[in-house]
């Protein structure tokens, strides 16, 4: 018997439907608001939406309060969320397989354990929440602009977004969708808070602001759920693409720019050149507080060195070039100074924490969405340990979620590696320890030692 390399998880289809839009026989096509891939024959679209609709309605009989979340088949896994009343978002992914030969016959061995419901449910939920951040809710678009406008916005957004999904790399980080915070001393933190307050007091159009250093959050005035979606967009999409653009630009005469501006600030979203009033640049619109009332803002992002300020500006009117110039002269020098001070602290802290670690961990705090991981590469967010162990961590997380109680799980893998999950007071801690000859008691003591050494304020230790 021979085996070949396994395939990876890919997106089979992604669609959004509302049964109320095509209630009669012969009108099934009207239920479909968006379908990917768009070149799928309409009969196949109708068949796939009809099957999903049937599964959702059938399972409602058994569990009226908790809608169906997934459908398992040998070759695919389908995930469902009811994003808004009567609006369903559905995603189908392929199950990876290996080609094997037995008695001269080739067959596919499917690896359904590679696709975890909790992970892909989180991927699907994020796909909806990101649309809501930039476009508003489905319901509000239909009420204010009509169904055709909703279809147009869905096509515009998802034709780009779905191409960026890296489904084969999705893991526990999708479930947590947490935020990396930058720890600072009290004085620096208070300086940043005062700086943000001063910006909001000086420019009345600015309703909310957030401050980041590198890819780590320092301060935000937004609601937690809005900030976690915005944070993921900034760190995985906007910042990397803006850095790529900066690297392609010809180097500027630093001496000339320093004497003219006396700072390092520039707009990431907004005017590329403050001397050219005809080009105001690209400024995304975002919708926040959509669960209560929907507030519309322009997202103006300004960076100096490694520090970034995100300004949520009143969305009723587009800021003028003069407004941008005032922002630049007000924020630029102070942000450049703050960025230099933070840099000294950041580099000192980085040097002191660079000691080699014999263990890998993931930490998540549900209360403030704080997330730390040494299991993933900082730049690529890809896991640095085996996929089997990463999946095992997501399985332990799923068990904690199902039970809804605090607890501890210790497991030993086939490769003699220990994986420990600990949940206490809305905080989760997962650690991977490579100590082949250790027994259960020794590993338990080691985890206690790690918690005491690195997470003193997180758990109440026995």
C-alpha positions in Angstrom: 0.0 0.0 0.0 1.4 3.5 -0.9 0.2 6.9 0.0 0.8 10.4 -1.4 0.7 13.9 0.1 -2.7 15.0 1.4 -4.7 17.8 -0.2 -5.6 21.0 1.7 -9.0 22.5 2.8 -10.4 24.8 0.1 -13.6 26.9 -0.3 -16.2 25.0 -2.3 -19.0 27.6 -2.2 -20.2 30.5 -0.1 -23.8 31.9 -0.4 -26.3 34.1 1.4 -30.1 33.6 1.1 -33.4 34.8 2.5 -36.4 32.5 2.1 -38.8 35.4 2.3 -37.7 36.8 -1.1 -38.8 33.7 -3.0 -41.6 32.0 -1.1 -43.5 30.5 -4.1 -42.5 27.6 -6.4 -40.7 28.9 -9.5 -39.3 31.9 -7.6 -36.4 30.0 -5.8 -33.8 32.1 -7.6 -35.1 35.2 -5.8 -34.0 33.8 -2.5 -30.3 33.9 -3.5 -28.8 37.2 -2.6 -25.1 36.3 -3.2 -23.4 33.1 -4.5 -19.7 32.2 -4.9 -18.3 31.1 -7.3 -20.5 33.4 -9.4 -20.1 31.3 -12.6 -22.0 28.3 -10.9 -25.1 27.4 -13.1 -28.2 28.9 -11.6 -29.8 25.4 -11.3 -26.9 24.3 -9.1 -27.2 27.4 -7.0 -30.9 26.8 -6.5 -30.3 23.1 -5.6 -27.5 24.0 -3.1 -29.6 26.8 -1.4 -32.6 24.5 -1.3 -30.7 21.7 0.4 -29.3 24.2 3.0 -32.8 25.6 3.6 -34.2 22.0 4.0 -31.5 21.1 6.5 -32.0 24.2 8.6 -35.8 23.8 8.6 -35.6 20.1 9.4 -33.2 20.5 12.3 -35.4 23.3 13.7 -37.9 20.6 14.6 -35.5 19.1 17.1 -33.9 22.3 18.4 -36.0 25.4 17.8 -33.8 27.7 20.0 -30.4 26.6 18.6 -30.2 26.6 14.8 -28.2 24.1 12.8 -24.5 25.0 12.6 -23.0 22.3 10.3 -23.6 19.4 7.9 -21.0 16.7 7.6 -20.5 14.6 4.4 -17.6 12.4 3.4 -16.1 15.0 1.0 -17.4 18.4 2.4 -18.3 20.3 5.5 -21.0 22.9 5.4 -21.3 25.7 8.0 -24.4 27.8 8.7 -25.0 31.0 10.6 -28.2 33.0 10.8 -26.5 36.4 10.5 -29.7 38.4 10.9 -33.4 37.6 11.1 -34.2 35.4 8.0 -30.7 36.0 6.5 -28.6 32.8 6.3 -24.9 32.8 5.4 -23.5 29.4 4.3 -20.0 28.2 3.6 -18.9 24.8 2.2 -15.3 23.6 2.5 -13.6 20.5 1.1 -12.4 17.7 3.3 -8.6 17.0 2.7 -7.8 13.6 1.3 -4.8 11.4 0.5 -4.6 9.3 -2.6 -3.8 5.7 -1.7 -3.3 2.5 -3.6 -4.5 -0.9 -2.4 -4.3 -4.1 -4.5 -3.6 -1.9 -7.6 -6.7 0.2 -7.1 -6.4 3.9 -6.3 -8.8 5.4 -3.7 -9.2 8.6 -1.6 -8.8 8.5 2.2 -10.6 11.5 3.6 -9.3 13.2 6.8 -12.4 14.8 8.4 -10.5 15.5 11.6 -8.7 18.2 9.7 -11.9 20.3 9.5 -13.1 21.4 12.9 -16.6 22.9 13.2 -15.7 25.4 15.9 -12.9 26.8 13.8 -14.8 27.2 10.5 -17.9 28.5 12.3 -15.7 31.3 13.6 -14.3 31.9 10.1 -17.9 32.2 8.7 -19.0 34.5 11.6 -16.0 36.8 10.9 -16.8 36.9 7.2 -20.2 38.4 8.1 -18.9 40.7 10.8 -16.3 42.2 8.6 -18.9 42.9 5.9 -21.1 44.6 8.6 -18.2 46.8 9.7 -17.6 48.2 6.2 -21.1 48.0 4.7 -23.6 48.0 7.5 -26.2 45.3 8.3 -28.1 43.4 5.5 -31.4 44.7 7.0 -30.4 48.3 7.1 -29.1 48.2 3.5 -32.4 46.7 2.2 -34.5 49.2 4.2 -32.4 52.3 3.1 -31.2 51.4 -0.4 -33.1 48.3 -1.6 -32.4 44.7 -2.3 -30.4 45.3 -5.5 -28.0 47.6 -3.6 -27.4 44.8 -1.0 -26.6 42.4 -3.8 -24.2 44.9 -5.4 -22.4 45.5 -2.0 -22.2 41.8 -1.3 -20.7 41.1 -4.7 -18.2 44.0 -4.3 -17.1 43.0 -0.9 -17.0 39.2 -1.0 -15.4 38.9 -4.5 -12.3 40.4 -2.9 -12.6 39.1 0.7 -13.1 35.4 -0.2 -9.9 35.4 -2.2 -7.9 36.3 0.9 -9.1 33.3 3.0 -6.4 30.9 4.1 -8.7 28.1 5.2 -6.0 25.5 5.5 -4.2 27.7 8.1 -7.3 28.5 10.2 -7.1 27.3 13.8 -7.8 28.2 17.5 -6.9 31.9 16.8 -10.1 32.2 14.6 -12.2 31.0 17.6 -10.7 33.5 20.0 -10.3 36.3 17.5 -8.4 38.1 20.2 -6.2 41.2 20.4 -2.5 41.5 21.2 -2.0 44.3 23.7 1.2 46.2 24.3 2.2 46.3 28.0 3.6 49.8 28.9 4.5 51.5 32.1 1.8 53.7 33.7 3.3 57.0 32.8 3.6 56.2 29.1 0.1 54.7 29.0 -1.3 57.9 30.7 0.5 60.1 28.2 -1.2 58.1 25.3 -4.6 58.4 27.0 -4.1 62.2 27.5 -3.0 62.5 23.8 -6.1 60.7 22.6 -8.4 62.8 24.8 -6.7 66.0 23.5 -7.2 64.9 19.9 -10.9 64.2 20.5 -11.4 67.5 22.3 -9.6 69.5 19.6 -11.3 68.0 16.6 -15.0 67.6 17.3 -15.6 65.5 14.1 -13.6 62.7 15.7 -15.9 60.5 17.7 -13.6 57.5 18.6 -9.9 56.8 18.4 -7.6 53.9 18.8 -3.8 53.8 19.3 -1.6 50.9 18.2 2.2 50.3 18.2 3.4 47.8 15.6 0.5 45.3 15.5 -0.3 45.7 19.2 -3.2 47.7 20.7 -2.5 50.2 23.4 -5.8 52.2 23.7 -9.3 52.1 22.1 -12.5 54.0 22.6 -14.6 51.6 20.6 -16.8 48.8 21.9 -14.9 45.5 22.3 -16.7 43.6 19.5 -16.2 46.4 17.0 -12.6 46.8 18.0 -11.7 43.1 17.6 -13.1 43.1 14.0 -11.3 46.4 13.2 -8.1 45.1 14.8 -8.1 42.0 12.6 -8.7 44.1 9.5 -5.9 46.5 10.4 -3.3 43.9 11.3 -4.0 41.3 8.6 -5.0 43.6 5.7 -4.4 47.4 5.9 -1.1 47.5 7.7 0.6 44.8 5.6 -0.6 46.3 2.3 0.4 49.9 3.3 3.9 48.7 4.3 4.2 47.0 0.9 3.3 50.3 -0.8 5.8 52.2 1.3 8.6 49.7 0.4 7.8 50.2 -3.3 7.9 54.0 -3.1 11.2 55.8 -3.9 13.1 56.9 -0.8 12.3 60.5 0.2 14.9 63.2 1.1 14.6 62.8 4.9 16.5 66.0 5.7 14.1 68.1 3.5 11.0 66.4 4.9 12.2 66.7 8.5 12.8 70.4 8.2 9.5 71.0 6.5 7.3 68.9 8.8 9.5 68.3 11.9 8.0 64.9 12.3 7.6 61.4 10.7 3.8 61.3 10.4 1.9 60.3 7.3 -1.7 59.2 6.4 -2.2 55.5 5.7 -5.8 56.3 4.7 -6.3 59.8 3.5 -4.4 62.2 1.3 -1.1 60.8 0.0 0.3 64.3 -0.5 -1.0 67.2 1.7 0.2 69.7 -0.9 -2.1 68.3 -3.6 -5.7 69.4 -2.7 -7.2 67.4 -5.6 -6.3 64.0 -4.2 -7.9 63.2 -0.8 -7.0 59.5 -1.1 -9.0 56.4 -0.2 -10.8 56.6 3.2 -12.9 53.6 4.1 -16.3 54.0 5.7 -17.1 51.9 8.7 -20.3 51.1 10.7 -20.0 50.6 14.4 -22.5 50.1 17.3 -24.7 48.2 14.7 -26.4 46.1 17.5 -28.0 49.2 19.0 -28.0 52.1 16.5 -25.7 52.1 13.4 -23.1 54.9 13.4 -21.3 55.7 10.2 -17.7 56.9 10.2 -14.8 57.6 8.0 -11.7 55.6 9.1 -8.7 57.9 8.9 -5.5 56.1 9.8 -2.3 58.1 10.6 1.2 56.6 11.3 4.5 57.9 12.6 7.3 55.4 12.8 5.8 52.3 14.4 2.9 54.1 16.1 -0.6 54.3 14.5 -3.6 56.4 15.4 -7.0 55.3 14.0 -9.6 58.1 13.9 -13.3 57.4 13.5 -14.5 60.7 11.9 -18.2 61.7 11.6 -19.4 60.0 8.4 -21.9 62.7 7.3 -19.3 64.8 5.4 -15.9 64.0 4.0 -13.1 65.9 5.7 -11.4 68.7 3.7 -7.7 68.9 2.8 -7.4 71.8 5.3 -8.7 69.4 8.1 -6.1 66.8 7.1 -3.4 69.4 7.2 -4.5 70.5 10.7 -4.5 66.8 11.9 -1.0 66.3 10.4 0.5 69.4 12.1 -1.3 68.6 15.5 -0.8 64.9 15.7 2.5 64.4 13.7 5.1 65.8 16.1 3.5 64.4 19.3 3.0 60.9 17.7 6.6 60.9 16.5 7.8 61.7 20.0 5.6 59.1 21.6 6.7 56.4 19.1 10.3 57.1 20.0 9.7 56.7 23.7 7.6 53.5 23.3 10.4 52.1 21.0 12.9 52.3 23.8 10.6 50.5 26.2 9.5 48.0 23.6 13.1 47.0 22.6 14.2 46.7 26.3 11.2 44.5 27.1 11.8 42.4 23.9 15.5 41.8 24.8 14.6 40.8 28.4 11.9 38.3 27.2 14.0 36.7 24.5 15.1 33.8 26.7 14.6 30.5 25.0 11.4 28.7 26.1 11.1 25.0 26.3 7.3 25.2 26.0 4.8 26.8 23.7 1.5 28.4 24.9 -1.7 30.2 23.9 -3.4 32.5 26.4 -6.8 34.2 25.9 -8.8 36.4 28.2 -12.5 36.6 27.3 -13.1 39.7 29.5 -10.8 42.1 27.6 -10.0 39.8 24.5 -6.3 39.8 25.3 -4.4 37.1 23.4 -0.8 35.9 23.6 0.7 33.1 21.6 4.1 31.6 21.1 2.5 28.8 19.0 2.2 31.1 16.0 4.7 33.1 13.9 4.1 36.8 14.6 4.4 37.9 11.0 2.5 35.1 9.2 0.1 34.0 12.0 0.9 30.4 10.9 1.4 27.7 13.6 5.0 26.7 14.4 4.0 23.3 15.8 2.4 20.3 14.1 -1.1 20.6 12.8 -2.3 17.7 14.9 -1.3 19.4 18.1 -2.9 22.7 17.0 -6.2 20.8 16.3 -5.9 19.1 19.7 -5.9 22.5 21.3 -9.0 23.6 19.4 -10.7 20.3 20.5 -9.9 21.0 24.2 -11.3 24.5 23.6 -14.5 23.0 22.1 -14.9 20.8 25.2 -14.6 23.8 27.5 -17.2 25.7 25.5 -19.6 22.7 25.5 -19.3 22.2 29.3 -19.4 25.9 30.1 -17.4 25.3 33.2 -13.8 25.9 34.4 -11.5 23.0 34.3 -8.3 21.4 33.3 -7.4 18.8 30.6 -4.1 17.0 30.3 -3.3 14.9 27.2 -0.3 12.9 25.9 0.1 12.6 22.1 1.4 9.7 20.1 4.7 11.6 19.7 5.0 11.7 23.5 4.3 15.4 23.7 2.0 16.8 26.5 -0.8 19.2 25.7 -2.5 20.9 28.7 -5.6 23.1 28.6 -6.7 25.2 31.6 -9.8 27.4 31.9 -10.4 29.6 34.9 -12.6 32.7 35.4 -13.0 33.4 31.6 -9.3 32.9 30.9 -7.9 30.1 28.9 -4.4 28.8 28.8 -3.0 26.0 26.5 0.5 24.8 26.8 2.6 22.3 24.8 5.4 20.6 26.7 8.0 18.3 25.2 9.0 16.1 28.1 8.8 12.5 26.9 9.6 10.7 30.1 7.4 12.9 32.4 4.4 11.5 34.1 1.0 13.1 34.8 1.9 14.4 38.2 5.2 15.9 37.0 3.4 17.7 34.1 0.8 19.0 36.4 3.5 20.4 38.7 5.3 21.9 35.6 2.1 23.7 34.5 1.7 25.2 38.0 5.3 26.3 37.9 4.8 28.0 34.4 1.6 29.7 35.6 3.4 31.0 38.7 6.4 32.2 36.7 4.6 33.8 33.6 1.0 34.3 34.5 0.9 35.3 38.1 -2.2 37.3 37.9 -4.2 35.0 35.7 -5.0 31.8 37.7 -5.7 31.0 41.3 -3.2 28.3 41.8 -3.9 25.4 44.2 
